[in-house]
Amino acid sequence: MQHMFTAVFVEGESGVCVAYVEELPGAHAQGKDVDEARKNLAEAVELILAANRRVTHESFARARVIRRERIVVGR
């Protein structure tokens, strides 16, 4: 499944590149340059989404699902 997020890259004082995703609190990463920070950030986002999905499934494991669909937000 493919998702699209806004990644922000900031050059730190020590020259390290720090990155975060605006739409996903807690999605932060860093790297020696933008390319490495981007790769690390993508991995962090994948891990966060997988963990969130697992927690949600566990929380509603006994619930009767009446419908499951994909939604599109934004323009």
Buried (B, 14 or more C-beta within 10 A) or exposed (E): EEEEEEBEBEEEEEEBBBBBBEEBEEBBBBBEEEEBBBEBBBEBBEEBBEEEEEEEEEEEEEEEEEEEEEEEEEE
